[in-house]
Amino acid sequence: MSLPYETLEPGPDEVTAPAVLARLVDAMGFRYRWATEGLDGDQLEFCPVEGAFTLGKVLVHMNLLVRWVDGSVRGTLSGEPDNIDEGQMVAPEEWGDLRADTLTRIVALRDLFSGAQPDQLAAVSITGSTKSGPQPFWSIINGPLADFLTHVGQVASWRRLAGNPAPRADVFRGLPPRDV
């Protein structure tokens, strides 16, 4: 199966709020793609210190973050995103499916943002896991989107610690490792 974000396409010609959000989401997809490329399913149980999530649980959490944003923006989320328990471990044989699902959802989110009008974005709030009720659109950026990018770095670091470093893509030019 061909996965998205092998390369990062050139950015839009015009700088608008929807274009900036779409590019942020594209950057998430590109970085996630290469941070997880060649990840061995057997490494999903890697945990650098006692009490931390395993690598597999971090990857499930990242999928949950994308689902949370998507459901909030679409207005289809009431409570937690469907079918994912944050403490759940992904089985090695299911890892490829989780990775593909995360990348596919990132593409859908990018398409949603790039097709939105600024007033549509302003009307969005994030729901679900927030203890104080729905939060304004800005909380999507400083909450789950920023958290996702933090976890991409965590995945890359933990892979190095586990002895299987991620391939080094050129994140500035959006090029895969073989073109760097």
C-alpha positions as CSV (number, residue, x, y, z in Angstrom):
1,M,0.0,0.0,0.0
2,S,1.3,3.5,-0.9
3,L,1.2,5.9,2.0
4,P,0.9,9.6,1.8
5,Y,3.6,12.1,2.7
6,E,6.6,10.5,1.1
7,T,7.4,14.1,0.0
8,L,6.0,17.4,1.1
9,E,4.4,19.2,-1.8
10,P,5.2,22.9,-2.3
11,G,3.2,25.2,-0.2
12,P,0.3,27.3,-1.5
13,D,0.9,30.5,-3.4
14,E,-1.2,32.5,-1.0
15,V,-0.8,32.8,2.8
16,T,-4.3,32.5,4.3
17,A,-5.4,31.1,7.7
18,P,-6.7,27.9,6.1
19,A,-3.5,27.5,4.0
20,V,-1.3,27.9,7.1
21,L,-3.3,25.3,9.0
22,A,-3.3,22.9,6.1
23,R,0.5,23.3,5.8
24,L,0.9,22.7,9.5
25,V,-1.0,19.5,9.2
26,D,1.0,18.5,6.1
27,A,4.2,19.0,8.2
28,M,2.8,16.8,10.9
29,G,2.0,14.1,8.2
30,F,5.5,14.3,6.6
31,R,7.3,14.2,10.0
32,Y,5.1,11.3,11.2
33,R,5.6,9.3,8.0
34,W,9.4,9.5,8.3
35,A,9.6,9.1,12.1
36,T,7.6,5.9,11.8
37,E,9.2,4.6,8.5
38,G,10.8,1.2,9.1
39,L,9.6,1.0,12.7
40,D,9.7,-2.7,13.7
41,G,6.5,-3.9,15.3
42,D,8.6,-5.6,17.9
43,Q,9.8,-2.2,19.1
44,L,6.2,-1.2,20.1
45,E,6.8,-2.4,23.6
46,F,9.9,-0.2,24.0
47,C,9.7,2.0,27.1
48,P,12.7,4.2,28.0
49,V,11.8,4.5,31.7
50,E,9.4,2.8,34.1
51,G,6.1,4.6,34.2
52,A,6.2,6.1,30.7
53,F,4.0,5.0,27.8
54,T,5.4,2.3,25.6
55,L,6.2,3.4,22.0
56,G,3.1,1.6,20.9
57,K,0.9,3.5,23.3
58,V,2.4,6.8,22.2
59,L,1.5,5.8,18.6
60,V,-2.1,5.0,19.7
61,H,-2.2,8.3,21.5
62,M,-1.1,10.1,18.3
63,N,-3.9,8.5,16.3
64,L,-6.3,9.6,19.0
65,L,-5.1,13.2,18.8
66,V,-5.8,13.2,15.0
67,R,-9.2,11.7,15.5
68,W,-10.0,14.2,18.2
69,V,-9.2,17.2,16.0
70,D,-11.0,15.7,13.0
71,G,-14.2,15.0,15.1
72,S,-14.1,18.4,16.7
73,V,-13.7,20.3,13.4
74,R,-16.4,18.2,11.7
75,G,-18.7,18.6,14.7
76,T,-19.1,14.8,14.9
77,L,-17.4,14.3,18.2
78,S,-19.3,13.9,21.4
79,G,-16.9,12.8,24.1
80,E,-13.9,10.7,23.4
81,P,-13.0,9.6,19.8
82,D,-14.4,6.3,18.7
83,N,-12.9,2.9,19.4
84,I,-9.6,3.9,20.9
85,D,-8.6,3.5,24.5
86,E,-5.6,5.7,25.1
87,G,-4.0,3.1,27.3
88,Q,-4.5,0.5,24.6
89,M,-1.4,-1.2,23.1
90,V,-1.2,-1.8,19.3
91,A,-0.3,-5.3,18.4
92,P,2.7,-5.7,16.1
93,E,0.6,-7.2,13.4
94,E,-1.8,-4.2,13.6
95,W,0.9,-1.5,13.6
96,G,0.8,-1.0,9.8
97,D,-2.9,-0.5,9.9
98,L,-2.7,2.0,12.7
99,R,0.1,3.9,10.8
100,A,-1.9,4.0,7.6
101,D,-5.1,5.1,9.5
102,T,-3.2,8.0,11.2
103,L,-1.7,9.2,7.9
104,T,-5.0,8.9,6.0
105,R,-6.8,10.9,8.8
106,I,-4.0,13.5,8.6
107,V,-4.7,13.9,4.8
108,A,-8.4,14.2,5.5
109,L,-7.8,16.9,8.1
110,R,-5.5,18.8,5.8
111,D,-8.2,18.7,3.1
112,L,-10.8,19.9,5.6
113,F,-8.6,22.8,6.7
114,S,-7.5,23.8,3.2
115,G,-11.1,23.9,2.0
116,A,-12.4,25.9,5.0
117,Q,-13.2,29.6,5.1
118,P,-11.8,31.7,7.9
119,D,-15.2,32.3,9.5
120,Q,-15.8,28.5,9.4
121,L,-12.6,28.0,11.3
122,A,-13.5,30.7,13.8
123,A,-16.7,28.9,14.6
124,V,-15.0,25.6,15.5
125,S,-14.5,24.6,19.1
126,I,-12.7,21.5,20.4
127,T,-14.8,19.1,22.5
128,G,-14.2,15.9,24.3
129,S,-11.3,15.6,26.7
130,T,-11.3,19.1,27.9
131,K,-12.4,19.3,31.6
132,S,-13.9,22.8,31.3
133,G,-16.1,22.2,28.3
134,P,-15.7,23.2,24.7
135,Q,-12.7,25.4,24.0
136,P,-12.1,27.9,21.1
137,F,-10.5,27.0,17.9
138,W,-7.1,28.2,19.1
139,S,-6.9,25.3,21.6
140,I,-6.7,22.9,18.7
141,I,-3.4,24.4,17.7
142,N,-1.8,24.7,21.2
143,G,-3.4,21.5,22.3
144,P,-3.6,18.3,20.1
145,L,-1.7,19.6,17.0
146,A,1.3,20.8,19.1
147,D,1.1,17.6,21.2
148,F,1.2,15.5,18.0
149,L,4.4,17.2,16.9
150,T,5.9,16.7,20.4
151,H,5.2,13.0,20.1
152,V,6.8,12.8,16.6
153,G,10.0,13.9,18.3
154,Q,9.4,11.4,21.1
155,V,9.0,8.6,18.6
156,A,12.2,9.6,16.8
157,S,14.2,9.8,20.1
158,W,12.8,6.5,21.4
159,R,13.7,4.8,18.2
160,R,17.3,5.9,18.5
161,L,17.3,4.7,22.1
162,A,15.9,1.3,20.9
163,G,18.6,1.0,18.3
164,N,16.5,1.6,15.2
165,P,16.8,5.3,14.3
166,A,14.3,6.8,11.9
167,P,15.5,7.6,8.4
168,R,16.6,11.3,8.1
169,A,14.3,13.1,5.8
170,D,14.8,16.8,4.8
171,V,12.0,18.5,6.7
172,F,12.8,21.9,5.3
173,R,12.6,20.9,1.7
174,G,10.1,18.1,2.2
175,L,12.3,15.4,0.7
176,P,12.5,11.7,1.6
177,P,15.8,10.3,3.0
178,R,17.0,9.0,-0.4
179,D,16.8,12.6,-1.9
180,V,18.6,14.3,1.0
